[in-house]
Amino acid sequence: MGLALIEKIIALFLMLFAGFALVKKDILKKEDSQTLSKLCLYLISPCVLFHAFTVEVTPERQKAFFLCGILALGIQGFFTLFIFFLDKIFPMTVVEKTAVIYSNCGNIIIPIVAYALGEDYLIYITAYIGVYNILLWTHGISMFQRQLKKEGKKGDFADTVTENVGEASVLKKLSGFLKNPNILAIIFGFLCFSFRISVPRPLGQAIKDIGGMIGPVSMMVTGMVLAKMPVARFFQNKRLFFVTFLRMVFFPICLLLFFKLGHIASLLPMGKEIFLVTYLSAIAPSGTSVNQFAIIYEQDAEYASCINIFTTLVAIVTMPLFVYLYLWMI
């Protein structure tokens, strides 16, 4: 299984270079990636997440799902506490802190799990995504809100952000959260999973087939974005390498030791494979949501974009390597 999994992950990243080549050869434009990205975000990804819950309901799957959620909460808690104390010794910007804490556990990991492990394992990534989004839209966004207030920025844009986002009521925040099609897919999928509700076969097949496109489409979109990124920009801020080291090397090693010494895989009969999904979600590149928050709160969005793209490039090497180490050690 180990070698086959590594080969599939490498094949998935090779799809990235297909998108890269299409833009470099002027067959497509970088701007075309926006259309494909919207297609992936608002249609393909929700189909994948909903379809993940259409597996046969068993007590073992239910137990594994909730254990993955608890483990995700613990991992994100560790990331948050570590950065909190590190910031006391080595001050970091809000962009750097959130980029290290919050990974791209959706766009990158969903296609990897679907392509490399199979559709039966997708349900376990929804547990991580659920915990991740709750923390991102509470703790993550509050970090940017505090920074905005700390800087005391004035002006219509900052005031609008504070009024509409920073000081929004709980109901407004919840409403915006629930409008996310990926969250809706998880909620409806979880309800179908819990109450054993089956969708009509033609609809289920359509959802499955649309979701099957996520691997090639999402990776080619990433390649298209990378094609027009000036290489020199990565070397303008040397702190980028420190942030990348924390996100892509230090945390994966810490979690690998935790999984090994804590005998986490022994908690379930198929624990090694199931918790690999959680491990992949945790060691993914920096989350794209950090870029969006940086734009809204005027916190060096260009630097945030560089972190996201550079960690994605580094992931081409680090993720297959750490998956190999996981399969060898656990």
VEXDREN-2710 file (C-alpha; in Angstrom, 1 decimal):
% VEXDREN-2710
k/r/px/py/pz
1/MET/0.0/0.0/0.0
2/GLY/2.8/2.4/1.0
3/LEU/4.5/2.6/-2.4
4/ALA/1.2/2.8/-4.3
5/LEU/0.0/5.6/-2.1
6/ILE/3.2/7.6/-2.6
7/GLU/3.0/7.1/-6.4
8/LYS/-0.6/8.4/-6.5
9/ILE/0.3/11.5/-4.5
10/ILE/3.2/12.2/-6.8
11/ALA/0.9/11.7/-9.8
12/LEU/-1.5/14.2/-8.4
13/PHE/1.2/16.8/-8.0
14/LEU/2.3/16.1/-11.6
15/MET/-1.1/17.3/-12.6
16/LEU/-0.1/20.6/-11.1
17/PHE/2.6/21.0/-13.8
18/ALA/0.0/20.4/-16.5
19/GLY/-1.8/23.6/-15.4
20/PHE/1.6/25.3/-15.1
21/ALA/2.5/24.4/-18.7
22/LEU/-0.8/25.5/-20.1
23/VAL/-0.3/29.1/-18.8
24/LYS/3.4/29.2/-19.6
25/LYS/2.7/28.2/-23.2
26/ASP/-0.1/30.9/-23.4
27/ILE/-2.8/28.3/-24.1
28/LEU/-4.6/29.6/-21.0
29/LYS/-4.3/32.7/-19.0
30/LYS/-3.7/32.9/-15.3
31/GLU/-7.1/34.7/-15.0
32/ASP/-8.8/31.5/-16.3
33/SER/-7.9/29.9/-13.0
34/GLN/-10.5/32.0/-11.3
35/THR/-13.3/30.4/-13.2
36/LEU/-12.0/26.9/-12.6
37/SER/-11.4/27.8/-9.0
38/LYS/-15.0/28.9/-8.5
39/LEU/-16.2/25.7/-10.3
40/CYS/-14.1/23.6/-7.9
41/LEU/-15.0/25.6/-4.7
42/TYR/-18.8/26.0/-5.3
43/LEU/-19.6/22.8/-7.2
44/ILE/-17.0/20.0/-7.2
45/SER/-15.8/20.2/-3.6
46/PRO/-19.4/20.3/-2.1
47/CYS/-20.2/17.2/-4.2
48/VAL/-17.1/15.4/-2.9
49/LEU/-18.0/16.3/0.7
50/PHE/-21.6/15.2/0.4
51/HIS/-20.7/12.0/-1.4
52/ALA/-18.3/11.2/1.4
53/PHE/-21.3/10.6/3.7
54/THR/-23.0/8.2/1.4
55/VAL/-21.0/5.2/2.7
56/GLU/-22.6/2.4/4.6
57/VAL/-23.3/3.5/8.2
58/THR/-21.6/1.3/10.7
59/PRO/-20.8/1.7/14.4
60/GLU/-17.1/1.5/13.5
61/ARG/-17.4/4.3/11.0
62/GLN/-19.3/6.5/13.4
63/LYS/-16.7/5.9/16.1
64/ALA/-13.9/6.7/13.7
65/PHE/-15.6/9.9/12.5
66/PHE/-15.9/11.3/16.0
67/LEU/-12.4/10.2/17.0
68/CYS/-11.1/12.1/13.9
69/GLY/-13.0/15.2/15.0
70/ILE/-11.5/15.0/18.6
71/LEU/-8.0/14.4/17.2
72/ALA/-8.5/17.4/14.8
73/LEU/-9.5/19.6/17.8
74/GLY/-6.4/18.5/19.7
75/ILE/-4.0/19.1/16.8
76/GLN/-5.4/22.6/16.1
77/GLY/-5.2/23.3/19.8
78/PHE/-1.5/22.3/19.9
79/PHE/-0.7/24.5/16.9
80/THR/-2.5/27.5/18.5
81/LEU/-0.8/27.1/21.9
82/PHE/2.6/26.5/20.4
83/ILE/2.4/29.7/18.2
84/PHE/1.0/31.6/21.2
85/PHE/4.1/30.9/23.3
86/LEU/6.5/31.2/20.4
87/ASP/5.2/34.6/19.7
88/LYS/6.3/35.7/23.2
89/ILE/9.9/34.7/22.3
90/PHE/10.0/35.4/18.6
91/PRO/7.3/38.0/17.7
92/MET/5.3/37.1/14.6
93/THR/2.8/39.0/12.5
94/VAL/-0.8/38.0/12.4
95/VAL/-0.4/36.8/8.8
96/GLU/2.5/34.5/9.9
97/LYS/0.7/33.2/12.9
98/THR/-2.5/32.3/11.1
99/ALA/-0.6/30.9/8.1
100/VAL/1.2/28.4/10.4
101/ILE/-1.9/27.5/12.5
102/TYR/-4.4/27.0/9.6
103/SER/-3.6/24.6/6.8
104/ASN/-5.2/24.2/3.4
105/CYS/-6.9/21.0/4.5
106/GLY/-9.7/21.3/2.0
107/ASN/-8.6/22.2/-1.6
108/ILE/-5.3/20.2/-1.4
109/ILE/-6.2/17.2/0.8
110/ILE/-9.6/16.3/-0.5
111/PRO/-8.3/15.4/-3.9
112/ILE/-5.3/13.6/-2.4
113/VAL/-7.5/11.4/-0.1
114/ALA/-10.0/10.8/-2.9
115/TYR/-7.4/9.9/-5.4
116/ALA/-4.9/8.0/-3.3
117/LEU/-6.9/6.4/-0.5
118/GLY/-10.4/6.1/-2.1
119/GLU/-13.8/7.6/-1.6
120/ASP/-14.5/5.5/1.6
121/TYR/-12.0/7.6/3.5
122/LEU/-13.4/11.0/2.5
123/ILE/-15.8/11.0/5.4
124/TYR/-13.0/11.3/7.9
125/ILE/-11.6/14.4/6.3
126/THR/-15.0/16.1/6.8
127/ALA/-14.5/15.7/10.5
128/TYR/-11.2/17.7/10.3
129/ILE/-12.8/20.3/7.9
130/GLY/-15.7/20.8/10.3
131/VAL/-13.5/21.5/13.3
132/TYR/-11.1/23.6/11.2
133/ASN/-13.9/25.9/9.9
134/ILE/-15.4/26.5/13.3
135/LEU/-12.0/27.5/14.7
136/LEU/-11.0/29.5/11.6
137/TRP/-14.2/31.6/11.7
138/THR/-13.9/32.2/15.5
139/HIS/-10.3/32.2/16.6
140/GLY/-8.7/32.8/13.3
141/ILE/-10.8/35.8/12.3
142/SER/-10.6/37.2/15.8
143/MET/-6.8/37.4/15.5
144/PHE/-7.2/39.7/12.5
145/GLN/-9.9/41.8/14.3
146/ARG/-7.6/42.3/17.3
147/GLN/-4.7/43.4/15.0
148/LEU/-6.9/45.9/13.2
149/LYS/-8.0/47.4/16.5
150/LYS/-4.4/47.4/17.8
151/GLU/-3.2/49.4/14.8
152/GLY/-6.2/51.8/15.2
153/LYS/-6.7/52.1/11.5
154/LYS/-9.2/54.7/10.4
155/GLY/-11.0/55.2/7.1
156/ASP/-14.1/54.0/5.4
157/PHE/-12.7/50.6/4.4
158/ALA/-11.5/49.7/7.9
159/ASP/-14.6/51.0/9.5
160/THR/-16.8/49.0/7.2
161/VAL/-14.8/45.9/7.9
162/THR/-15.1/46.4/11.7
163/GLU/-18.8/47.2/11.4
164/ASN/-19.8/44.4/9.1
165/VAL/-17.3/41.7/10.1
166/GLY/-15.5/42.5/13.3
167/GLU/-18.6/43.6/15.3
168/ALA/-21.2/41.5/13.5
169/SER/-23.7/39.7/15.6
170/VAL/-23.4/36.0/16.3
171/LEU/-26.4/35.4/14.1
172/LYS/-24.9/37.3/11.1
173/LYS/-21.6/35.4/11.5
174/LEU/-23.5/32.1/11.7
175/SER/-25.6/33.0/8.6
176/GLY/-22.5/33.8/6.6
177/PHE/-20.9/30.6/7.8
178/LEU/-23.9/28.5/6.8
179/LYS/-24.0/30.0/3.3
180/ASN/-20.7/28.3/2.4
181/PRO/-21.7/25.4/0.1
182/ASN/-19.0/23.2/1.5
183/ILE/-20.4/23.6/5.0
184/LEU/-23.9/23.0/3.8
185/ALA/-22.7/19.8/2.0
186/ILE/-21.1/18.6/5.3
187/ILE/-24.3/19.4/7.3
188/PHE/-26.7/17.7/4.9
189/GLY/-24.3/14.8/4.4
190/PHE/-23.9/14.3/8.1
191/LEU/-27.7/14.3/8.5
192/CYS/-28.1/11.7/5.8
193/PHE/-25.3/9.7/7.4
194/SER/-26.8/9.9/10.9
195/PHE/-30.4/9.2/9.9
196/ARG/-29.5/6.7/7.1
197/ILE/-31.2/8.8/4.4
198/SER/-30.5/7.7/0.8
199/VAL/-30.5/10.0/-2.1
200/PRO/-32.1/8.9/-5.5
201/ARG/-29.6/6.8/-7.5
202/PRO/-29.3/9.1/-10.5
203/LEU/-28.7/12.1/-8.2
204/GLY/-26.1/10.2/-6.2
205/GLN/-24.3/9.1/-9.4
206/ALA/-24.3/12.7/-10.7
207/ILE/-22.8/13.9/-7.4
208/LYS/-20.2/11.2/-7.5
209/ASP/-19.1/11.9/-11.1
210/ILE/-18.9/15.6/-10.5
211/GLY/-16.8/15.1/-7.4
212/GLY/-14.5/12.8/-9.3
213/MET/-13.1/15.8/-11.2
214/ILE/-11.6/17.4/-8.0
215/GLY/-8.1/15.9/-8.3
216/PRO/-7.1/17.1/-11.8
217/VAL/-9.1/20.4/-11.7
218/SER/-7.8/21.6/-8.3
219/MET/-4.2/20.7/-8.9
220/MET/-4.2/22.3/-12.4
221/VAL/-5.7/25.5/-10.9
222/THR/-2.8/25.6/-8.4
223/GLY/-0.3/25.1/-11.3
224/MET/-1.9/27.9/-13.3
225/VAL/-1.5/30.3/-10.4
226/LEU/2.1/29.3/-9.8
227/ALA/3.0/29.9/-13.5
228/LYS/2.8/33.7/-13.2
229/MET/4.3/34.1/-9.7
230/PRO/7.7/35.9/-9.9
231/VAL/10.4/33.7/-8.3
232/ALA/12.2/36.8/-6.9
233/ARG/9.2/37.6/-4.7
234/PHE/9.9/34.6/-2.6
235/PHE/13.3/35.9/-1.5
236/GLN/12.2/39.4/-0.5
237/ASN/11.2/38.4/3.0
238/LYS/13.5/35.9/4.7
239/ARG/11.0/35.2/7.4
240/LEU/9.0/33.3/4.7
241/PHE/11.5/30.4/5.1
242/PHE/11.0/30.3/8.9
243/VAL/7.2/30.2/8.5
244/THR/7.5/27.5/5.9
245/PHE/9.7/25.5/8.1
246/LEU/7.2/25.6/11.0
247/ARG/4.2/24.7/8.7
248/MET/5.8/22.1/6.5
249/VAL/8.6/20.5/8.5
250/PHE/8.4/21.2/12.3
251/PHE/4.7/20.5/12.8
252/PRO/4.7/17.3/10.7
253/ILE/7.6/15.9/12.7
254/CYS/5.9/16.8/16.0
255/LEU/2.7/15.1/14.9
256/LEU/4.6/12.1/13.6
257/LEU/6.2/11.6/17.0
258/PHE/2.8/12.1/18.7
259/PHE/1.2/9.4/16.5
260/LYS/4.1/7.0/17.1
261/LEU/4.6/7.5/20.9
262/GLY/0.9/7.8/21.6
263/HIS/0.0/4.6/19.6
264/ILE/-2.9/6.6/18.0
265/ALA/-3.3/4.0/15.2
266/SER/-4.2/1.3/17.8
267/LEU/-7.4/3.2/18.7
268/LEU/-9.2/1.7/15.7
269/PRO/-8.9/-1.5/13.7
270/MET/-8.0/0.5/10.5
271/GLY/-6.5/3.3/12.5
272/LYS/-3.3/3.6/10.5
273/GLU/-5.2/4.4/7.3
274/ILE/-8.0/6.4/8.9
275/PHE/-5.7/8.7/10.9
276/LEU/-3.5/9.2/7.9
277/VAL/-6.3/11.3/6.6
278/THR/-6.1/13.5/9.8
279/TYR/-2.3/13.6/9.5
280/LEU/-2.5/14.7/5.8
281/SER/-5.0/17.5/6.8
282/ALA/-2.7/18.7/9.5
283/ILE/0.5/18.9/7.4
284/ALA/-1.0/20.6/4.3
285/PRO/0.3/23.9/3.1
286/SER/-0.9/27.2/4.5
287/GLY/-4.6/27.9/4.1
288/THR/-6.0/30.1/1.3
289/SER/-8.4/31.7/3.8
290/VAL/-5.4/33.5/5.4
291/ASN/-5.0/35.4/2.1
292/GLN/-8.6/36.4/2.1
293/PHE/-8.5/37.6/5.7
294/ALA/-5.3/39.5/5.0
295/ILE/-7.0/41.4/2.1
296/ILE/-10.0/42.3/4.2
297/TYR/-8.0/43.4/7.2
298/GLU/-5.2/45.1/5.2
299/GLN/-2.5/42.9/6.6
300/ASP/0.1/42.4/3.9
301/ALA/-2.0/40.2/1.5
302/GLU/1.0/39.9/-0.9
303/TYR/3.1/38.3/1.8
304/ALA/0.2/36.0/2.8
305/SER/-0.1/34.9/-0.9
306/CYS/3.6/34.2/-1.0
307/ILE/3.4/32.0/2.1
308/ASN/0.5/30.1/0.6
309/ILE/2.2/29.5/-2.8
310/PHE/5.6/28.8/-1.4
311/THR/4.3/26.2/1.1
312/THR/2.4/24.6/-1.7
313/LEU/5.6/24.3/-3.7
314/VAL/7.4/22.9/-0.8
315/ALA/4.6/20.4/-0.2
316/ILE/5.4/18.7/-3.5
317/VAL/8.5/17.3/-1.7
318/THR/7.5/17.3/2.0
319/MET/4.1/15.6/1.8
320/PRO/5.1/12.5/0.0
321/LEU/8.2/12.3/2.3
322/PHE/6.2/12.6/5.5
323/VAL/3.5/10.1/4.2
324/TYR/6.3/7.6/3.6
325/LEU/7.7/8.2/7.1
326/TYR/4.2/7.9/8.6
327/LEU/3.6/4.5/6.8
328/TRP/7.0/3.3/7.8
329/MET/6.9/4.4/11.5
330/ILE/3.2/4.0/12.5
END
